[in-house]
Amino acid sequence: MSNTREAILNKVRAALGKRSVDAASVRSAAQALLAEPNATRPAPGAGSLADRFIEKVTSPRVAATTTRLPSMASVPAAVSDYLQAWGLPRSIALQPNEALRALDWSAFEVHETVAAKELVAVGIARWGIAETGSLVFHSGPDLAVLGNFLPLHHLVVLPGDKLLPYLDDYAALVAGQPMPRNLNLITGASGTTDIEGSLVLGAHGPRYLHVLVVEVAG
């Protein structure tokens, strides 16, 4: 066993090649980071925050889909189109959020409680992170955490004015504020590569994530 282990490690070392660590360079980089954290941010890239978020969230590694909408009033119709495309019943678990409740859901069978085998849940993100394509959720009276994990299809509304460029912008925004009992940062559909390195979706949560990006909140 030890010979096999050493052989594997030798191959890894050979593949990596010789690497030397310059302590002075590491110290200099750390000091620069502490002095000016924003200097280490990656280049923002072209396009609007919505463009950059959509590029990330629809990338193969994140494996989500999106629809752009002109207003919140367009959300129910977009949900209807999604259900029709997937051949799903017009029954949804709707997050008890005031902005969502104010919309016209008369064409749907709506319930707030999320069942263990819920097909579709519709929620709203508190923020979106363009850098990673992540969605931020805070638990509270208007958000049952299980709505983010139990449904097969998770449809999430993301108001355009809730998009942030970088993850540390979110950290700065909530610094010093009371934090919720649960904070979830969700990046794409639930997936794992534990089995033979193959991506399997729906392993620990929704298999499908669809983000409704509202260009103009209201």
Stockholm file with secondary structure:
# STOCKHOLM 1.0

chainA/1-218         MSNTREAILNKVRAALGKRSVDAASVRSAAQALLAEPNATRPAPGAGSLADRFIEKVTSPRVAATTTRLPSMASVPAAVSDYLQAWGLPRSIALQPNEALRALDWSAFEVHETVAAKELVAVGIARWGIAETGSLVFHSGPDLAVLGNFLPLHHLVVLPGDKLLPYLDDYAALVAGQPMPRNLNLITGASGTTDIEGSLVLGAHGPRYLHVLVVEVAG
#=GR chainA/1-218 SS CHHHHHHHHHHHHHHHCCCCCCHHHHHHHHHHHHHCGGGGSCCCCSSCHHHHHHHHHTSTTTCCEEEEESSGGGHHHHHHHHHHHHTCCSEEEECCCHHHHTSCCTTSEEESSCCTTCSEEEEECSEEETTTTEEEEECBTTBCGGGGTSCSEEEEEEEGGGEESSHHHHHHHHTTSCCCSCEEEECSSCEECTTTTCCEETSSSCSEEEEEEESSCC
#=GC SS_cons         CHHHHHHHHHHHHHHHCCCCCCHHHHHHHHHHHHHCGGGGSCCCCSSCHHHHHHHHHTSTTTCCEEEEESSGGGHHHHHHHHHHHHTCCSEEEECCCHHHHTSCCTTSEEESSCCTTCSEEEEECSEEETTTTEEEEECBTTBCGGGGTSCSEEEEEEEGGGEESSHHHHHHHHTTSCCCSCEEEECSSCEECTTTTCCEETSSSCSEEEEEEESSCC
//
